[in-house]
């Protein structure tokens, strides 16, 4: 088919062709600017809610119907940067969380060595620990620790328990052990949207002790988007930024298919979330991930998968825009 409009129409059919992420080519990482990766891991959540390993395939299935152009940026990200889908991290011991985290780290060390910036879809939130073990103080960050833009209903800095039902480098612990390793700089990291149902009144204390900048959902509603964006800009500017986006920060009405759903307090709507992501537009974004999608709990119209794809598209577009600016400079 030589007609570009017909090609675009065919590529918009999720049920046709090979389901790579956003129709990107499946090529090796060498010479690429952005590497898209699936991380089908769910042994780090420590609960029975373990279908998060199905997230990457669910997003691949719908990503062809996502936006191709970023009208707000006036950007075609697929031509602004060289973007490939590397496929999925392999997990020969998929039920062994600690082995899986090391498999993730090994996989992303090769991406870091190649100089590509990874944008990933999980998988439970423990995958961020494996990824940032590779990226923190690595080649892309030029030896500097990662600074998080972390949108989530939970802090994932639960140091008051040694493990999460057997998982040590779990979805509940990565915010702590990465800081202990020196891979992350908490004082220049933001945790935004925290509203999880507390089991103990001191559940936020570990984040404060590590020095994370915490904005609870109640704080956000009181302060408003512009004020929180100003804080993000002040805290993260000039540093290597990694975006980690847990879908449970969103309101359950737009992201029902998540593990650890938080229905007791309104979460972000999509405009809130995108506005917060855009706070780091133009900064040194070294990578990002979208995690905790549970396709088996999604609505029939796959709204959670589509929303996850929209968030991933925003991260891709900001990194691609940076590459285009660097080429034109």
N, C-alpha and C positions, 0 to 999 in steps of 0.2 A: 504494500500500500504506500503510494507516494504522496497522496493528498494529506498535508499536515493536519487539516481540520478533521478528516476522517480518522487519522491516527489518534488524535486527541480524544475523539469520541470513543474509539475502541478502548483506549487506555483507561477511560472512566468507567468501564464495566468491571466491577469487582470479581465477577465470576468467570472472566475470560483471561487467558494468558497465565504467565508464571507470577505467583503472588509475592514478589519482592516488596520491600518497604517503599512505598511511594513510587513504584515502578522503576526504582533505581537499578542499574546493572549490578549483577553479582560478580564482582571482580576482586582480585587481591588488593591489599591495603596500600602497597607501595605506590607512591606518587599521587595519592588522593588527599583531598583537603578535609573531607568529613566522612567518617565511617559510621554507618548505621548498623546496629547490632541488636539481635534478640537474645535475651537472657532468660531462658525458660526454667527458672529455679524457684521452688516453693518450700524447700525444707528448712528455711531460716525463719519462718513465721511462727513455728512452734505451736500452732493450733490445728484444728481439723480443717480450717479454711485454706486448703492447699491447692486449689485449682489455679493459682496465680501463674503456674508454669505454662498455662494455656494462653496467657496474655499476648506474647509475641505473634503467635499465629492468628489470633483474633484481629490484631491491628494490621497485620499484613493483608488479611482478607478484605479489610475496608479501606485501606490507605489509598487505593487507586481512586476512590471517589473524593478524596480530600482536595482542598484547593491546590492548584498548580502555581498560582501567582499570588504574591503578597501585595494586595492593593494598597494597604496602608504604607508600606515601605516603597511602593512602586518598584518591586523587585521580582525577578525570575530567579529563585534561589538555585534551580537545577542547572542554570547556565552561569550563574555567578561563581559557583564553586564546583569542584570535582567531587561528586558524592556517590558512594557505592553502598550496597547492602552486603555486609560480610557474612550474612547468615547468622546462625545461633552458636553461642558458646556450647561446646559439647560437655556433657556431664556423665561420664561412665559410672560414677557412683552417686546417682541423683538423689538418693535418700540420705546421704552423708553430708550434712551442711558444711562441716569444716573442710572436707575435700573439695566441695563445690566452690567455696569462697576462694580457695587457692587456684582452682581451675580458671575462675574469672580473672584473678590477678595475673596469672600467666598469659591469658589471652590478651588482656589489655596492655600488658607490658610490650607486646609486639606492636600494638597500635601506637602506643606512645613512642616507641623507637622509630616508627615510620613517619611520625610527625602529623598524623591525621587526628582530628578532634572527634571523639566518639559521641554519638547521641544514641541512647539505648532505650529499649522497652523491656520491662520485666513482666513477670517475676516479682517476688516479694522484695521488701525494702532492704533486706540483707545484701542485695547485689551491689548497692552503693558502696558498702565496705570493701568488697572485692575490687571494684573498679578503682576506687580512690587509693587503695593500697598500691596500685600501679601508677596512677597519675600524680599523686602527691609527691612533691620534691623530685619529679621526673623531668623528662626532656621538654615536654610541651610547656610546663610551668617554669622552666629554666632553673630548676632546683628549689623553687619556692613551695611552701605548703599551699594546699587548696583553701579557698575561702568559699563557703557555701551560701548560695541563695536556696534555702530549704523551705518549701511550702508543704505543710503537713498538718494533720490534726493532732499528731503526737510528736514528742521531741526525739524519740529513739536514742535517748541518753539514760537508759535505765540501769544505773550502776548499783542499785540497791538489791538486785538479784543477780546471781552469778551466771545464770543461763536462762534461756527461754524454752522450757520443757526439753532440755537436752542440747539445744543449739547455743553454742557459746558466741560465735561471731554472728549474732542473730539480727533479725529485723529490729530488735529493740536495743541493740548495743553498739551499732556502728558509730554513732555520734560520739561515743566515749572512747572506744579503742583507737579510732583514727587520730583523735587528739592526743592520746597517750603515745602513739607512735610518732607524733610530730608531722603527720601527713596533712593535718588540717589546722588552721588557725582559728579557733573559736571566737577570739576577740574581734575578728574581722569577718564573721559569718552571721547570717540572719536566719532565724527560725520564725516563720510567720504563719498564722492561722491556727495556732494551737488551741484545741477545744476538746480534747479527748476526755472520756468519762474517767475521772480520777478514782483510783482505788485507795489511795492514801493522800492526805492533804499536802505532803511534801514531795509530790511526784515531779514538780518542776525544778526542785532544788538542785539536782545534778547539773542541769543545763546552766543554771546561774553560777554554780561553783566552777564549771569549766570556762565560764566567761562568754558563752553564747549570748547574742542579742536576741531576746525572745519578744515576739509580739503575739500575744494571745488573740483569739478571735474577738473577745470583748474589747481588748486594746484597739484592735483594728477598727471596729465599729465606732468606738469613741473618737479615734483620731482621724480616720478617713484616709482614702487612698493617697492623696497628695502628700500628706505628712509622712506616711510610712515610706513612700517612694523616696522622699528627701533623705530619710534615714538610710535607706539602702544605698543611695548614691554616696553618701558620706562614708559609710562603713566599708563599701566594696571597691570604690573607685581606685584604679591604678593597680589592682591585684588580680591574680588568676582566679577567675570565678567558675565554679561548677554549680550548675542548676540541678537540684534533685526535687522532683515533683511527685508527691504521693497523692494519688487521685482522691484519697479520703479527705483531703482539705476542701474538696468541692462539696456543695450541697448534695445530699442524696437524690434529690429530684433530677439532677443532671448527670450524676455518676452513681447509679444504684449498684452497679456491678463491681463492688470493691470488697476487699477483706477488711475487717475491723471498721465496719461502717459506723459513722457517728451521726445519729439522728436526733440527738437531744438539743442541738443548737444549730442554727442556720450556718451553713458553710459558705464558701465563696461561690458567687455565680461566675460564669465564664468571663465576663468583662472585668470583674475584680482580678481574677487570676491572670489574665493577659496583661492587664495594667501593671501588675506587680512584676511579671516577667520582663516587661519593657523597661523597667527601672534599670536593667543592666545592659540595655541596648547600647552598642558602641564600646562596651568594656571588653576586656580580654577574657572572653568565654572559652574555657578550655574543654568543655564537654557538658553533657547533661543526661538525665534519665527521667523516664516516666514509669512509675511503678504501682504495684498492688491492684492491677486490674483482675477481676474475677469474671471471666466470660460466662461461666455457668450460672451466674446470678444476674446477668445483664438483661435488660428489657429486650423484647423481640426485635425492636428496631435497632439494636446494638448501639444505643446512645452512649454508653460508657466507652466503648471502643472508638466510636467516632470522636468523642470529646478528647480521649487520650491522643488520637491522631492529630487533632487540632493543636493541642499543647506541644506535641513533638514538632509539628510544622513550625510553630513560633520559634522554638529553640534552633531548629535547622536554619530558619531564615535569618536570625540574628547573627549566627556564625558565618553564614554565606555572605551576608552584607559586609561583615568585617573583611572577608577575603577579597571581595570586590573592591572595597576601599583601599586595601593594601596594594592591589594590582594597579589601581588608577593613581596612586600617590606618586 
